[in-house]
């Protein structure tokens, strides 16, 4: 067995998104002598970043106050106006923003590519001396003799599907650190292990998720209004007793980012979030923008939706959770990048102080307490009941109740309750109890089949490698996921990874995994009704290569 090389540093950060890079930059701002390493599983910084996005610049203003004059791509398109529509099948009702609590405003925000913002933050981090390594997933956590996290091991390269070593085999490297930050995003596989090992969710609600699916379009210049932000709710999810909503953001260079979020607590296993998105695009008010345009990119990603009550304990011996690994998305605002960045900055401040005091591998308890006293907590507490109220009472009544709850909190009228929720996979119902949904076929102009769209995510994995979508019990998958629930994996996956195929000789149904298509959205890990699919990191550099997303 090849001996692993070891690399010591002060702080290693697992994940090169906005939270991880904000933490890295803040560490260097405090002490330029600190050795900081950022590991990113994508082929480059920003390759796996996908969001709407409308960005609140609050954290950017704190981290890099001059960012607007530093060629930051997010500065190109400030939000100019806000629309919110309640959709029926063929019509819409416009909801005035004055009816919404003040903290819902997008005044002062910017719309653009979060991936490009991440790339820019990567450049700022490297300029400060941060060692940024794209194409190097962290695949294993290292612990010391006391059980504290002491770093991570990067993914082995050059392993064949049968487990043998290919000629280009290279063992992963041990990155040893005084403190390790986990910034893997929603449903990170190492984060999931750490939550279990240190019982980080003992005193919070379980995290719940939505699936965000996005396309980028070049549209007719006459229809483009730079800075216009549109959100919708209601149809088509109202027809399947699900909830979520759509967005359409007019960004730079004549492009619109449009997408659809489906809450993953839906009950009907015949629901396909991908097909709901395609249906939504056919609404007359949405189609109007797209006719004459061209889709140029596609992607999908799970989104934390649990809110404040689902934030776990953030620090443990030797490490901390930051960004969407912990879950700081403000669901009603559809924003989480500003809170993610702030969490990284707070963790960096705690770790820098600990290292200055010659500490290592202990618990950064002040990070957890400081975050719970920060504006992150203030903001998220105002919206803490929005998601569970809509989840419990539906899109119409739930939205009214959520709005009332947020207004009362905005007016500092205390409410005596915090809504609870159950994991998404527990909500999936038996297939025989729900009607099969007959989705329309794609027209190839406005709507597209999954595999055609996946090509526009520029996803690629080395074909001869172990499958990174691990089925724990193949017989259970057949008996239950197919036999009881009707094979929802083929519908909840937005990339055509899973198929149930009939064997020509035996007539038996076979579960096929097309791992090459995986866009790393993590929906299977979240929604499988038996929690029988485990997502782990594939070989470095694999997955989507999102342009301008």
N, C-alpha and C positions, 0 to 999 in steps of 0.2 A: 504493500500500500504506500502511495506517495505521501511524503511528509508535507504538511501544509506550511506555507510561509506565514509569519506573524508580523503584524504591523501595529505598533502602539500609537495611541493618540490621546488627546484629552477628552474629546467628545466625538462620537460617531452618530450620525443621523441617518436613519433608515427611511429613505424617501426624499426625492428631490422636487417636491411640490412647493407651494407657496409657504406652508407652515415650516417645512424643513429648511428652506432657504432663508426665511426670515430669522429662524433660530441661529443659523450659521452666521449670517450677517451681524446679528446682535452680539454674538459671542466675540467676533472679531472687533466690533466697535468698542466693546468693553476692555478687551485685552488682545492686542494684535499678536501676542506671542503664543496664544492658545493654538494648539494643533487640532483642527476641525476637519472631519471627513464626512462627506455626503455620498451615500450610495443610492443610485437610481437604477431601477430594473429596466426602464425603457432604453431604447437605442441612443437617445439623446435627452437632455433636459427638456421637458415639455412634451415629449412624444406620447405620453399616456395621460396628459391633462385634458379633461373635457368638462366644460361648464357652459352655461348660457352665453355670456355672463354679463350681469350688471354688478359692478364692483363698487362697494362703499370704500372710499379711499382713507378711512380713518386710520388704519394701521400703517398704510404707506406713508401718511403724513407724519406719523410718529417715528417710523423706522428711517425713512429717507426724505426729509422735509422738502428737498429740492427736486423731487422726482419728476415733476411736470416739465422741468427745463433740462432733463437728463436723457432726452430721446427715449423716454418710456413709451412703448406702443399704446398703453392704456390711456394716455393723455389725449389721443387723437379724437375721441368721440364722446363728449359729455352728453348726458341724458338731457333731452330737450323737452319731451312731453311724455305723459303716461296715459295709457288706455287700459281699461279692464272691462272685459266683456263676459256676460253670462250667455252661453250659447244654448239654443235649442237646435233641432236638426237642421233647420233652414234659416233660422233667424238669430238675432242677438239683442241683448239689452246692455247698454253701456252703464257701468257703475261709476259714479263720480268719485274721484280720489278724496274729495272732501268728506265722504262718508267713512273713510278709513282713519284709524288712529294716526296721529302725527308721525310716529316712528316708522310708519310704513312708507313714508315719502322717499322717492328716489332723487330728490333735489341734491345736487352736488355729487351725484354718482356718475360713473362712466360705463359705457358698454363697449365690449371688444373681446378679444381672444385671451382667455385665461392662460392658455398654453404659451402664447407669445409673451405675456407678462411674466410667466415662470421662466422662460428662456432669458428674459432681460434680468430677472433677479439672479439667475445663475451666473450671468456675466458680472454682476455687481459683487457676488460672493467670491468668485474667482479673482476679481480685482483686489479683493482684500486679503487674498492668500488662502482661502478655503480650498481644500482638495476635493474636487467634485469628480466622481467616477460614474458616468452613465454606463449602462450595460452590465452592471454588477448587482444583481439582486442579493439581498440577505436571505439566506435559506434556513439558518439555524441560530438560536440564541445560545450564547455561552454563559455558564454560571460558575461562580467560585465555590470554594469549599463550604461557605456559609449559606449558599443558595442565592446570593446576589447576582444580578446581571453584570457581566464583566466585558461584554462586547457581542459581536456576531460573527458568523462564518458566511462568506459569500458562496454563491451557488457553484458547484462543480461544473466545468465545461467539458463537452466532448464525451458525454455518456450516451450510448445507444439505447434504443427502446427496450432491448432485452437486458439492460443493466451492464453490458460489457463496455470497456473503455475503447473509444475510437482512437485513431492515430493522433488526433489533435487534443487528446484528453489533457485537462489541466485542473488540478484540485483547487477548490476554493481557498481563499485566504482568511486567516483569523485576524479580525480587526479588534484589538483590545483597547478598551477605553475606560476612563474613570467614570464616565456617565454615557448612557446610550439613550437617544431619543428615538421613539418609534412614530414616524410620520407617514405611515403606509396608505393613508386614505381610508375610505369606508371599507369595513370588513377585511382588514389586513390579516394575512394568515398568521404572522408572528404575534400580532396584537391579540388575536383570538386565543392563542396559547397562553399569553401572559395574563389575560383576564382570568383564565381558568386557574393558572398556577397560583396567582396571588389573590384570587377571589375579589377582583377589583369591582365587580358588579353586585357585591353583597348588599349594598345599601342604596341601590338605584333601580329604576325600571329597566327592563331589557330594551336594547336598541331596536328600533324598527326602521324600515327603509322604503324608499321609492326607487323606481327604475326610471332614470332619465335617458331619453333617446333623442338624438340631435342630428340635424342636417344643416349644412351650410349651402346657401344658394347665392348665385349671381342673379340679380333681378333687373327688370327693365328700369333704367335710370329715372324715368318719369314717375315711377311708383316708390322711389327710394327717398326716405326722409331721415337723414343722419341724426341719430340720437333718439329716435322714437322707440318707445318701449311698450309692448302690448302683452298682456296676460289674459288668458281665458280660463273659464271653468264651466262645468256642466256637461253638455254633449261632447263626445259620444259616450263617455264613461257612465253617464246617468242611465244609459240603457242597459248596462250590465251590473248595476248596483255596485259599482266601484267608484273610486274618487281619485282626483288628481287635477291636472290642468296643462294647458299649453302656453308657449311663449313665442314671441316673434320680435327680435331686436334688430333695428336698423343700424348696422355697424359701418365701419369705414370701407372705402373702395367699392361702393355700390352693392355690398353684400348684406344679406339678412341671415341671422342665426335663428333657426326655428326648431322647436323641440316640444316634447311631451313627457310629462312625469306621471307615472301610474303608481299609486301607493301599493306596496306589495302585500298588504293585508287583505287583498281581494279573496272572496270565497269561491267564486265560480271557477273551477279549474280549466274551463274552456276559454277563459279570457286570454287574449294574446296582447300584451302591451305594445308590441311592434305594430300589430294590425290596427290597434286603436289609434296609434299615431298616424298611420297611413289614412285611416278614415277621417281623422281630424283635418288633415290637409285638404280634403275634398269639401269641407264646409265652404259655402260660397264666399264668406268674408275672408277666409284664409287663402283659398284657391285664387282669388282675385289678385293677390300679391305675386303668386308664383307663376301664373300663366305668362309664357314668353321668357321665363327664366331658365336657369340651369343649376341642377344640384352638383356641388363640387366636392363635398366631403360628408362623411357619416360616422357616427360613433354612439356609444352607450356606456352608462356608468351608474352604479348604485349610489344612492344619496342617503345620508343619515337623516331620519325624520323624527327621532324620538324626543328631541328638545331637551330642555334643562334637566328634567327628571331622569333622563337616561344617561347623563354624564357620569362615568364611573369614577372611582378613585384614580387620580391621575399620576401619582408617584408611587414607586416601589423601590426596594433596594437596588441601586445601580441604574435605574432608568425612569423614564417618564413617557406618557402618551401625549402627543400634541396633534393639533389639527383634526381632520376628520377621522383619524384613528380613535380619537376620544369622542367626537361628535358634537360640534358647535354650530350646526346649521340652524339658522333662523328660518323655519319652514314658511311662515306667512310672507316674509320678505324675499324668500327664495335666494338667500345669500348665506355664504359661509366662509368666503375667502378672507374677509377682514377679521373675523373671529379666529379663524385658523392661524393667521399670521400673528395675531396678538398672543395666542397661547404659546406659539414658538418663541416669541420674544420674552415672555414671562419665564418660560422654562430656561432659556439661555441666561437670564439674569440670575436665577437661582443657582444654576450650575457654575457660572463664572465665580459667584461669591463662594460657593463651596470649595472650588478648586483653589481659590486664593487663600482659603483657610486650611489648605492642605488636606482636604477631605476627598474621599473617593468611595464609590460603590455603596454609599448609604442612601437613605431615602430623602429626596428633596421635598420634604413636607411643606416648606414655605412656598414652593411652586403651586401646590394644590390650594393652599389657603389664600395665597395672593390672587390666584385666578378667581376663586369664589368671592373675592372682595372687589373684583375688577369690573369694568364696564361690560365685559362679556356676560357676566352673571346678571347685571342690571338689565341688559337688552333681552337676554333669553328668558328671563323670568316673566317679562311682560307677555311673551307669546307661549308660555308653557302649556296652556290648555288647548291651543288652536288645533294642533294635529289630532289629539285624541277625541276632541269634540266632533270634528268632521268625520273621523273614522267611525265614531259610535252612532251619530245621528244622520249621516249622509251629507251630500254636497249642499243641499238647499238649507235644511234646518240647521245642520252643523255649522255652516258658514255664518249664519245669523248669530248663533250662540257664540261662536269663536270671536266674531266681531264685537259682540257685547262684552265678552270677557276681556278682550284686549283694550277696549275703551275704558273699562272700569280700572284696569291696571294702569293704563296711561294716566288716568285721573287720580291715581294713588288711592283708589277705594279697594281696600283689601278684600279678597275673596277667600273663603275658608276651606278651599279644596284644591287638590291637584289631581288631575285625571290620570288614570293608570292605563296600561296597555300590555298585551301579550305578544310574544314573538310572532312574526309574520307567518311562519310555516304552520303554526297551530291553527290558523284561520282557514286554511285550504279545505274545501268541502269535498265530499264524495262525488264522483263524476255522474252517478246515476240520479243525483238529486238536483242537477242543474241542466238547463237547456244548452245544447251545442250551439255555438255562435257561428253563423254563416257569414264570413267576412268576404267582401268583394275582391275580385281579382285585380291586381295592379294594372294600371293603364300604360306604364312605361314613360309617362310624361310628368305626372304629378306624384304618382304612387309607384312603388317599386317592390320587387320581391327581396327577401332577406339577403340572399347570396349576392345579388347584384349590388345591393347597398354595402355589404361588407367589403367588397372590392374597393369602395371609396373610403374605407378606414385605413387602407394600406397595411393591413395586418399580415404578419408573417411570423412563422415559427420554423426552426429547423425541424425537418420532418422526422429524422431518425433520432428521437429523444424520448425519454419516459413521458407518458401522458400525465399532464399536470392537473387533470381533473380526476380525482381518485374516488372510485366507487367502493365503499366499505363492504357491502354485501350485495352481490349481483343478483342473488335469488330474491332478496327483499325488493330490489328495484323492480323486478318483473312482477312479483306477486302484489305489491302494494302501489308503487308509483304508477304502474300501468294498469294493474288489475282493479285497484280501488279508485285511483284518482284520474285514470284516463290518460296517463302519460303527459302531464302538464309541462315537463321539461322541454318538449318540442315547441311549446308555445311561449313559455316565459323567457327562454333564451332569445336575445335579440340578434344572434349571429349565426343561427343554424348549426350550432355545435351538436345538439342532441337529436337523434332520430330513433323511432321505433320501426324496424323493418322486418318484414316477414321473410323467413328463410325459405328459399325456393324448394329445397329438398324435404325439410321436416315440417314446414308450415308453422314452426314456432316463431314467436316474436323475439327479435334480437335488439338489444340496446346498443346503438352505435354512437361513438363519441368522435366528432370531427374536431379534434383539439386545435388543428391548424387555424380554424376560423375564430378562435376565442379572442374577444376584445377586452378581456380582463374586467368585465363589469361586476363579477361576483354574485350575480343574481341566483345562480344555481346553489351556491353555498348558503344563501339566505332562504330561498323559497322551497327547496326540496322538502316535501312533506314529512319525510322520515329523517331529515338531516343526514342523508346517506351519501352525499357528494361533498368532498372536501377539496377546495381550491388551494393549490400550492404554487409556488413560483416555478415557471418554466426556465429554460436556459436564458441567460442574460441577453437583452436586446430583442427578445421575442415580444409579440403582441402588436398592438396598433402603432402606427406612426402618424399621429394626427397633425395635419397641416392647418394652422390658423384657427384651431378649435379652442 
